[in-house]
């Protein structure tokens, strides 16, 4: 199966290793942001997507989720 983001081979699920890790990192970070700032999932993604230090893989995942 191919990654739905980039077409690379998907190891498990719908994402390649890089996009899968990016998605997992987003999921892992969300509870902390929700607790600290009371953000919804979409608000969290929008905020993280605007941070200059956010990596390319994460920004691609965010763009895909929000579209």
N, C-alpha and C positions, 0 to 999 in steps of 0.2 A: 504494500500500500504506500502511496505517496503522501508526503506532508501537504496539508491543504494550504499552507502558506507559501512554500518555496519549491515544492515538487521533489525535494530530496526523499530518500527512503524513510518512511516512518517506522521507528523502532517498535513502539507500542502506541495504540491510539491513532490520532489523526495528525500528530506533529512529529517532525524529525527531532533528533536529540536536542539541538539548540533551541528550537521553538518550544519543545516540551519542557525544558528546564526553565525557560523564560516564563511560561504559563504557571509552572509549579511555584516559582519565586513570587509571582503576583498573588497566587492563592495563599502562600505562606505569610506574606506581608499584610494582607488585608485585615485579619483580626486585630492586629496592633493599631492600624490606622482607624478602624471602626471604633475601637475602645477609646483611643485618645481623642479623636476628632468627631466621632459620630457620623462618619461618612457612609453613604450607600456604596454599593459595588461600582456603580457607574461614576459617581463622584470621585471615588478612589482612583479609578482608571484614568479619568480626566486629569486629576492632579498629578499622578505619577507620570503620565504622558507628557506633561509640560515641564518636568524637571530636566534641566540640561544634562545631568549625569545619567539619565536613564538610557540604557543601551538600545542598540538598533533592534535586537531580537524582541525585546520587551515592547518597544514602540510598535513594531509590526503586529504583535499579538493584540495590543490594545486597539490599534486601528481596526483590526479585523473584528474584534468583539463589539466595538462601538458602531460598526457600519451595519 
